Amino acid sequence: MSRAFGFRKTAAVGVVVAFGVLAIPAAGLSLVFSSPLTYTVGTSPRAIVAADFNGDTQTDLAVANAGSSDISILLGNGDGTFQAATTVASAPGASALVTGDLNGDTVPDLVVPDTGASRAVVLLGNGDGTFQPGVGFVLRGNGDGTFHPATVSPLLQSAGMIAAGDMNGDGFADLAVLEPTTTSGVILLRNGPGAFQAPFRFPVGPPTAVAVADVNGDGLSDATFVSTDPLLSVVLGKTSPGAPLLRAQSGEPVQSVAAGEFDGDGKVDLFFGQSVGAVLFKPGNGDGTFGAGFKKFTAPNPVALATGDFNADGKLDLASAGDGTNSVSILLNDAVALQQDISPGGTVSTGADATLDTPVQVDATAPAGAGGAITITSSNANSGTDFLIGDQQVNITTFAGMPSDPFRFTFRVDASQIPASQSATTLQVFKDGTVVDDCNGPGATPDPCVLSRVALPSGDAEITVLTSSASVWTFGFYAFRGFFQPVDNPPVLNEVQAGRGVPMKFSLGGSQGSAIFTAGYPKSQQVSCSSSAPVDTVEQTVTAGSSSLSYDSSTDTYTYVWKTDKSWSGTCRQFVARLADSSYRRARFKFK
């Protein structure tokens, strides 16, 4: 039996929590996180949120810094790394942060409390990672960036962190509020679009944080309070009148909490931040309770947590704002889909059938003369109605075989991933980004090689590869073999004079017409200039006019002349081409 690690929608108003898709054993993934990547932000960060602030489909971060009274923006590169933080606004005493589309333009905006003026400040997003000057409100939105007159909520003795979600199924966002002076967690249910009911107080211990998510799978938002008591308190939403239901269990003293589906079993889990420099993972049971014990990962003083798929591998990652370190740490989710021993000549499988929600399934057969451990991580992305074969990736780690006695990997790809202009027999597989050619001799000749491509009766594609070694496998319909000279492929940094045109030359295995790029591509994004990456000067450039595309049938070469900008001098950028088969092709540049 397997479960789909897929997109999950909660009943909270306006809240959609997106996860990747993964065919895994029902017990869930073996959760592993990479060592933290750290980025400098303002002084004393207190809150962090994730959203796509510049419209490039990559997840970005916003951080509220209480010490420097400002907001830092870190734009995501889509590979788990982020650009250096920029400061976008003054925010006196910023201790909390909320993101959402407040004016209906589909661009995420920010709301930050102005503690000195007892109001909330709204920063409307421009869609490019910058924001308009803040406007102060304590009000309900009209949907155009303006707000209704203030709604009076029930009097609280004190108020700390606030989280919102529909806890009673009436379609309106309710509030979960920390009330430190009474060591209570407070639930404020709405009476329709305006006023709130009288508060329901729950003894949660000295509260430090609250998160809202559907932790018992009933379609209603629930509130999870944590405290220094230590106590984990879960208040379950319900549609019937009266107080919500409280469930409490012992925990550890923590200062922050985040909810999400991290381990692929379809149940909402929790991450806690500890001041001792760690985040603690607690798996959900799917009924509002959580597993015993914790799994601990290193993160510097995690005072606030945010979640998002930062490297586009279909798994939920974690961002931690570190108080006292003036930094944000990124922990990438390296959860494992299948991990077991395989006997000589034996076969293991991630699942029988590819589906819309699990677009790629894998059978792995060991060499006849060797056996050992094998790990398969399928970084599938939920395709919905969109063709996303270029987003599918399979990572296989195992022992070495031989070309004469190779592994046999069979990949089944769902029919939803095959556009009308292509077929199962034109599907290409890539090892470490290099297209795999057909077998033309005994065993894996060449190594690796494609043994067969089959169109299954269901319309799915099945492609079988022979190889002496396992690695990263991706898919597409264009036989892309890397960029040709004068451009070197990653990890090389190509050095070029800013303002010159760069001829990006490549082959797609024959003429594919002129509409070879996805709309909006090619484009570029600023990246860090790694001191460890080799640097090679681009020998041939052209005078930069308009970017253009041409095809030479005699050499089977496409040439895209990339127009660069003089203002890029002193920076490094990544050229990104998303081809019409949805595969991404990248090259890195350093501008003089």
DACOR-V674179 format. One record per residue. N is the residue number from 1. RES is the residue in one small letter. OMEGA is omega as a letter, one per 30 degrees, with the letter a starting at -180 (NA if undefined). Layout:
# DACOR-V674179
N | RES | OMEGA
N | RES | OMEGA
This chain:
# DACOR-V674179
1 | m | l
2 | s | l
3 | r | l
4 | a | l
5 | f | a
6 | g | a
7 | f | a
8 | r | l
9 | k | l
10 | t | l
11 | a | l
12 | a | a
13 | v | l
14 | g | a
15 | v | l
16 | v | l
17 | v | a
18 | a | l
19 | f | l
20 | g | a
21 | v | a
22 | l | l
23 | a | a
24 | i | l
25 | p | a
26 | a | a
27 | a | l
28 | g | a
29 | l | l
30 | s | a
31 | l | l
32 | v | l
33 | f | l
34 | s | l
35 | s | a
36 | p | l
37 | l | a
38 | t | l
39 | y | a
40 | t | l
41 | v | l
42 | g | a
43 | t | l
44 | s | l
45 | p | a
46 | r | a
47 | a | a
48 | i | l
49 | v | a
50 | a | l
51 | a | l
52 | d | a
53 | f | a
54 | n | l
55 | g | l
56 | d | l
57 | t | l
58 | q | a
59 | t | l
60 | d | a
61 | l | l
62 | a | a
63 | v | l
64 | a | a
65 | n | a
66 | a | a
67 | g | l
68 | s | l
69 | s | l
70 | d | a
71 | i | l
72 | s | l
73 | i | l
74 | l | a
75 | l | a
76 | g | l
77 | n | l
78 | g | l
79 | d | a
80 | g | l
81 | t | a
82 | f | l
83 | q | l
84 | a | a
85 | a | l
86 | t | l
87 | t | a
88 | v | a
89 | a | l
90 | s | a
91 | a | a
92 | p | l
93 | g | a
94 | a | a
95 | s | l
96 | a | a
97 | l | l
98 | v | l
99 | t | l
100 | g | l
101 | d | a
102 | l | a
103 | n | l
104 | g | l
105 | d | l
106 | t | l
107 | v | l
108 | p | l
109 | d | l
110 | l | l
111 | v | a
112 | v | l
113 | p | l
114 | d | a
115 | t | a
116 | g | a
117 | a | l
118 | s | a
119 | r | l
120 | a | l
121 | v | a
122 | v | l
123 | l | a
124 | l | a
125 | g | l
126 | n | l
127 | g | l
128 | d | a
129 | g | l
130 | t | a
131 | f | l
132 | q | l
133 | p | a
134 | g | l
135 | v | a
136 | g | l
137 | f | l
138 | v | a
139 | l | l
140 | r | a
141 | g | l
142 | n | a
143 | g | l
144 | d | a
145 | g | l
146 | t | a
147 | f | l
148 | h | l
149 | p | a
150 | a | l
151 | t | a
152 | v | l
153 | s | l
154 | p | a
155 | l | l
156 | l | a
157 | q | l
158 | s | a
159 | a | l
160 | g | a
161 | m | a
162 | i | l
163 | a | a
164 | a | l
165 | g | a
166 | d | a
167 | m | a
168 | n | l
169 | g | a
170 | d | l
171 | g | l
172 | f | a
173 | a | l
174 | d | a
175 | l | l
176 | a | a
177 | v | l
178 | l | l
179 | e | a
180 | p | a
181 | t | l
182 | t | a
183 | t | a
184 | s | l
185 | g | a
186 | v | l
187 | i | l
188 | l | l
189 | l | a
190 | r | l
191 | n | a
192 | g | a
193 | p | a
194 | g | a
195 | a | l
196 | f | l
197 | q | l
198 | a | a
199 | p | l
200 | f | a
201 | r | l
202 | f | a
203 | p | a
204 | v | a
205 | g | l
206 | p | a
207 | p | l
208 | t | a
209 | a | l
210 | v | l
211 | a | l
212 | v | l
213 | a | l
214 | d | a
215 | v | l
216 | n | l
217 | g | a
218 | d | l
219 | g | l
220 | l | l
221 | s | l
222 | d | a
223 | a | l
224 | t | l
225 | f | l
226 | v | a
227 | s | l
228 | t | a
229 | d | g
230 | p | a
231 | l | l
232 | l | a
233 | s | l
234 | v | l
235 | v | a
236 | l | l
237 | g | l
238 | k | a
239 | t | a
240 | s | a
241 | p | l
242 | g | a
243 | a | l
244 | p | a
245 | l | a
246 | l | l
247 | r | a
248 | a | l
249 | q | a
250 | s | l
251 | g | l
252 | e | l
253 | p | a
254 | v | a
255 | q | l
256 | s | a
257 | v | l
258 | a | a
259 | a | l
260 | g | a
261 | e | a
262 | f | a
263 | d | l
264 | g | a
265 | d | l
266 | g | a
267 | k | a
268 | v | l
269 | d | l
270 | l | l
271 | f | l
272 | f | l
273 | g | l
274 | q | a
275 | s | l
276 | v | l
277 | g | a
278 | a | l
279 | v | a
280 | l | l
281 | f | l
282 | k | a
283 | p | l
284 | g | l
285 | n | l
286 | g | a
287 | d | a
288 | g | l
289 | t | a
290 | f | a
291 | g | l
292 | a | l
293 | g | a
294 | f | l
295 | k | a
296 | k | l
297 | f | a
298 | t | l
299 | a | a
300 | p | l
301 | n | a
302 | p | a
303 | v | l
304 | a | a
305 | l | l
306 | a | a
307 | t | l
308 | g | l
309 | d | a
310 | f | a
311 | n | l
312 | a | l
313 | d | l
314 | g | a
315 | k | a
316 | l | l
317 | d | a
318 | l | l
319 | a | a
320 | s | l
321 | a | a
322 | g | l
323 | d | a
324 | g | l
325 | t | a
326 | n | a
327 | s | l
328 | v | l
329 | s | l
330 | i | l
331 | l | a
332 | l | a
333 | n | l
334 | d | a
335 | a | a
336 | v | a
337 | a | a
338 | l | a
339 | q | a
340 | q | l
341 | d | l
342 | i | a
343 | s | l
344 | p | a
345 | g | a
346 | g | a
347 | t | l
348 | v | a
349 | s | l
350 | t | a
351 | g | a
352 | a | a
353 | d | l
354 | a | a
355 | t | l
356 | l | a
357 | d | l
358 | t | a
359 | p | a
360 | v | l
361 | q | a
362 | v | l
363 | d | l
364 | a | l
365 | t | a
366 | a | l
367 | p | a
368 | a | a
369 | g | a
370 | a | l
371 | g | a
372 | g | a
373 | a | l
374 | i | l
375 | t | l
376 | i | l
377 | t | a
378 | s | a
379 | s | a
380 | n | l
381 | a | a
382 | n | a
383 | s | a
384 | g | l
385 | t | a
386 | d | l
387 | f | a
388 | l | a
389 | i | l
390 | g | l
391 | d | a
392 | q | a
393 | q | l
394 | v | l
395 | n | l
396 | i | l
397 | t | a
398 | t | l
399 | f | a
400 | a | l
401 | g | l
402 | m | l
403 | p | l
404 | s | l
405 | d | a
406 | p | l
407 | f | l
408 | r | l
409 | f | l
410 | t | l
411 | f | l
412 | r | a
413 | v | a
414 | d | a
415 | a | l
416 | s | a
417 | q | a
418 | i | a
419 | p | a
420 | a | a
421 | s | a
422 | q | l
423 | s | l
424 | a | a
425 | t | l
426 | t | a
427 | l | l
428 | q | l
429 | v | a
430 | f | l
431 | k | a
432 | d | l
433 | g | a
434 | t | a
435 | v | a
436 | v | a
437 | d | l
438 | d | l
439 | c | l
440 | n | l
441 | g | a
442 | p | l
443 | g | l
444 | a | l
445 | t | f
446 | p | a
447 | d | f
448 | p | l
449 | c | l
450 | v | l
451 | l | a
452 | s | l
453 | r | a
454 | v | l
455 | a | a
456 | l | l
457 | p | l
458 | s | a
459 | g | l
460 | d | l
461 | a | l
462 | e | a
463 | i | a
464 | t | a
465 | v | l
466 | l | a
467 | t | l
468 | s | a
469 | s | l
470 | a | a
471 | s | l
472 | v | a
473 | w | l
474 | t | a
475 | f | l
476 | g | l
477 | f | l
478 | y | a
479 | a | l
480 | f | a
481 | r | a
482 | g | l
483 | f | l
484 | f | l
485 | q | g
486 | p | a
487 | v | l
488 | d | a
489 | n | l
490 | p | g
491 | p | a
492 | v | l
493 | l | l
494 | n | a
495 | e | a
496 | v | l
497 | q | l
498 | a | a
499 | g | l
500 | r | l
501 | g | a
502 | v | l
503 | p | l
504 | m | a
505 | k | a
506 | f | l
507 | s | l
508 | l | l
509 | g | a
510 | g | a
511 | s | l
512 | q | a
513 | g | a
514 | s | a
515 | a | a
516 | i | a
517 | f | l
518 | t | a
519 | a | a
520 | g | a
521 | y | f
522 | p | l
523 | k | l
524 | s | l
525 | q | a
526 | q | l
527 | v | l
528 | s | l
529 | c | a
530 | s | a
531 | s | a
532 | s | a
533 | a | l
534 | p | a
535 | v | l
536 | d | a
537 | t | l
538 | v | a
539 | e | a
540 | q | l
541 | t | l
542 | v | l
543 | t | a
544 | a | l
545 | g | l
546 | s | l
547 | s | a
548 | s | a
549 | l | l
550 | s | l
551 | y | l
552 | d | a
553 | s | a
554 | s | l
555 | t | a
556 | d | a
557 | t | l
558 | y | l
559 | t | l
560 | y | l
561 | v | a
562 | w | l
563 | k | l
564 | t | a
565 | d | l
566 | k | a
567 | s | l
568 | w | a
569 | s | l
570 | g | a
571 | t | l
572 | c | a
573 | r | l
574 | q | l
575 | f | a
576 | v | l
577 | a | l
578 | r | a
579 | l | a
580 | a | l
581 | d | l
582 | s | l
583 | s | l
584 | y | l
585 | r | a
586 | r | l
587 | a | a
588 | r | a
589 | f | l
590 | k | a
591 | f | l
592 | k | NA
